[in-house]
């Protein structure tokens, strides 16, 4: 079996690594916070240290894997940017490759959205999965129309995430909405019981 490991350029070992297994398979480790673009220090212009799953970088790297037959993704993430999580989820889900995701420890918020990209979704008994509503910070002064616009945007993100969860779990969107609204934390077995995972790793 031929294995070639490529670490994404960045800081230290990088936020994720891609291993090419033979000619037809790849394995990806995705550990870190989900963000759209890598943060840069205002004064130095250098990348800010930290473990990040960067939407722009990951989607570029994914182009090299679009001919693969199978891709296994190990994920451990506190979440982060909902839009970035949805973009990565959709790109992975729409690949022709068979996608398997494995929750190594935590798949929370946007991390849980990426986890749902797998046709097979494996969890450990000690894994945790969390779903909740999108949120945002607001700086400065806002009037009522501006606040309403923010609410509409958050509502759209919530509905998009609910659609992703519903699509993969096969459950009614109304049921999923209840879990999202309550901010639901699940152990590995509970994630299987609720349809978010397909298999418990014994």
Protein Blocks (a to p, Z undefined) as FASTA:
>chain_A
ZZdddddedehjbjbdcddehjlbccdddeddddfbdcddfklopacedddddfklmmmm
mmmmmmpmbdcdddddebjafklmmmmmmmmmmpmbdcddddfkbaghjlmmmmmmpmba
cddfkbccdddddddddedjddfklmmmmmmmmmmmmmmmmmmmmmmnopafklmmmmmm
nopaddfklmmmnopambdcZZ
